[in-house]
Amino acid sequence: MYRVMIVDDEDIIVAGLTKVMPWQRYGCEVVATASDGITAQALLREQKPDILFTDIRMPGADGIALIAAVRSEFPHLQIAILSGFPDFEYAQRAIGLGVVRYLLKPSKMHDLEEALAQMVKNLGGPPAPDAVQSAENAQNFIIKQATAYMEQHYAEKLTLPEVAEKVYVSQWHLSKLIAKNTNQSFSDLLNGIRIAKAKELLADPSKKIWEVSEAVGFSDVTHFSRIFKKLENRSANEYRNTTLAGS
C-alpha cells in the first residue's frame, strides 16, 4: 500500500479527502494529516509517505519554500497541490519543483483521482525525465534561501538548526546540501559571509577592530582575527592598511 498524507488548514477538506477518495482502489491508504506546515514537516519525517496532497498557502509558511524543502529532502515523494488561488506564476514555480498536479479548490473528484492515478503510476514506473532536474531545482532553491537568510542575520548568533528551520528542512539535510553545493561546512559558509561584511566595515578607519568583530557576529575578537587571517591570508589591520593606502 502506498502511504498518503494530506495537509490543509481547512479541516473540512482534510476530512472530505480522507473519507471520499477511493484510496484502496489505487492501492493507497491515508497515514497522516496535518493543518499547518510545521506539523506537516514532523509527520513527513516520521511517517515517510509516498504521496502528499497539500495546500500551498497556509498560516506561518511560505508555500513555495515548503514545497522546495519537501522535494529536496524527500526526492521520491509525489506531490499534488490543492490551492484556492489561480496563480499561474505560482503554479509554474511549483511544477518546476516537481509538483505532479496543481489543483484548484474546490477540486472535482475526477481531477483528484486523475492526480492520484498519475502519482501512483510515477511510483510504479521509471523516474520521469525531469525528476532529477526538479530535485536539483529544489536543492538550489533551499541553498539560495538559506544563504539569503544568513546574509540578513549574520550579525546574530546563528546556528545550523535555526537556519534549517527557516527553510523547512532538517539540520542534517541542510548541512548535506551546503557541503554538496558549496564544498563548505555551515560554519565555513557563515564565516565567509561575516568576513565579507567585515571587509566592508574595515574601510571606515573610525571603527576599531573589536567593533567590526562584534558588528559581524563574532563574540570573541581573537576568534574573529584568527578566522580573518585564515580566509584573507593577512590580519584585519593589514587588510585595512592596504585598503586605505590604495584609496
Protein Blocks (a to p, Z undefined) as FASTA:
>chain_A
ZZdddddfbfklmmmmmmmpcfklnopacfbdcfbfklmmmmmmmnopabdcddfbdghi
afklmmmmmmmmmmmbccddddfbdcfklmmmmmmnopabdcdddddfklmmmmmmmmmm
mmmmccdfklmmmmmmmmmmmmmmmmmmmmmmmmpccdfklmmmmnopafklmmmmmmmm
nopafklmmmmmmmmmmmmmmmpmkbcfklmmmmnopabfklmmmmmmmmnopafklmmm
mmmmmZZ
